[in-house]
Amino acid sequence: MRNTFGNTVTVTLFGESHGSAVGAVIDGLPAGLPVDTALMEKRMMLRHGDPAVSTARREPDTVLFESGVFRGHTTGSPLCLRIENRDVNDTPYEETGTLARPSHADYPLYARYGEWADRRGGGHASGRLTAPLVATGAIAETALAGVGVAAATQILSLGNLTGRRFSLRPEKDLSVRALALPTLAETFSHQIKEAVFAAKAEGKSLGGVTETVICGLPAGVGEPFFDTLEGMLAHATFAVPAVKGIAFGDGFDLTHRTAPETNDTLYSENGEIRHATNHMGGIDGGMSNGNPVVFTCAVKPTPSVPVAQKTVELTTGEEKEINVTGRHDPAVITRISPVLTAVAELTVLDLLCTRFGTDFITKDL
Ligand SMILES: Cc1cc2nc3c(=O)[nH]c(=O)nc-3n(C[C@H](O)[C@H](O)[C@H](O)COP(=O)(O)O)c2cc1C
């Protein structure tokens, strides 16, 4: 099992949903980067989502720094942050024992690690591991703000609910200032709540589509062949539990249109090279092209639903019925925006540091 992401600034996640704590070790950061705990707390609160449509598990999510921070700044040595699990209830997992919960990681974990895996609440494969991801993202966010790069995510659709009102199409003039409104991009409306309640009342859950935008990235970021900007963003994004698809720019929509309309033509303005449109989502040849980077994600419906489902007893292979109990998010998507923003931030921080060297973050370009 390898649990590290990145090449230059690396992130290793540790912990289990029902263990004593979850956390992250971030290595490769420059020294002297401010660690903005107020910003971190804000991002952690965003991840909690709206209590009306989130899990009943209530975690304080206080971030404790074990190493790598001194006088509010990074020291340059590995930064270890830890978030204690305070509101754990094992009972539902004792009741279901070794029954595999459908569309959870239970069966693959058992196939690979046998009875050694801690599957309570999904163990290491749980959405709980996104708490340290968000905390780490806040460190990256501060680093990126210093060089004029910002990211935000919003919900584009939920179940069959779609509409321009949830949309923030990044046009070529979308500035970093416009993106400095994560609350606008990440709040969800009354209509979304109603849809979640309606599904929940029927014992169902909902998925949807998110859109993430990264602004201010200079052209030429991303390694040209394997560790491309698309490849690395997809790599990090698929680490987020419940993400089943990613598309850049106009994505699958490009396939039933024709070039040249799908091409982003170039022009020059005050000596700067720009693009008239952004069908490619700000990426050409695996590298940023100076346009905002735009990607959408497919988020699946929460697999835990309180209805009887067919399954198998992992240890005996016996077919059984399971009724998944416990505390769950009726629609994971309502909490996923700050997580997707965090992985986008970590990815571009890593690629920027790969291109310019780690210390450029704390210096003027
Ligand atoms: C913030 C967050 C919270 C989640 N909460 C739940 C939950 O309460 N119940 C659940 O069944 N799945 C939840 N998930 C999704 C599961 O963790 C995920 O579907 C499962 O581990 C299987 O992984 P996969 O969907 O990536 O294949 C959550 C995911 C995230 C990102």
The ligand as an ORCA input file, in Angstrom:
! r2SCAN-3c Opt
* xyz 0 1
  C     -16.360     13.952      2.415
  C     -16.816     12.550      2.103
  C     -17.724     11.941      2.949
  C     -18.212     10.640      2.667
  N     -19.144     10.111      3.497
  C     -19.689      8.903      3.181
  C     -20.725      8.355      3.993
  O     -21.144      8.949      4.976
  N     -21.239      7.155      3.640
  C     -20.810      6.469      2.537
  O     -21.327      5.405      2.234
  N     -19.824      6.960      1.759
  C     -19.262      8.160      2.055
  N     -18.280      8.669      1.251
  C     -17.874      7.906      0.064
  C     -17.129      6.645      0.406
  O     -16.013      6.961      1.241
  C     -16.664      5.938     -0.868
  O     -17.712      5.832     -1.778
  C     -16.154      4.527     -0.544
  O     -15.014      4.633      0.268
  C     -15.779      3.722     -1.796
  O     -14.795      4.369     -2.548
  P     -15.064      4.770     -4.071
  O     -16.428      5.380     -4.136
  O     -14.015      5.800     -4.376
  O     -14.958      3.545     -4.906
  C     -17.738      9.941      1.539
  C     -16.792     10.550      0.706
  C     -16.347     11.857      0.967
  C     -15.370     12.491      0.032
*
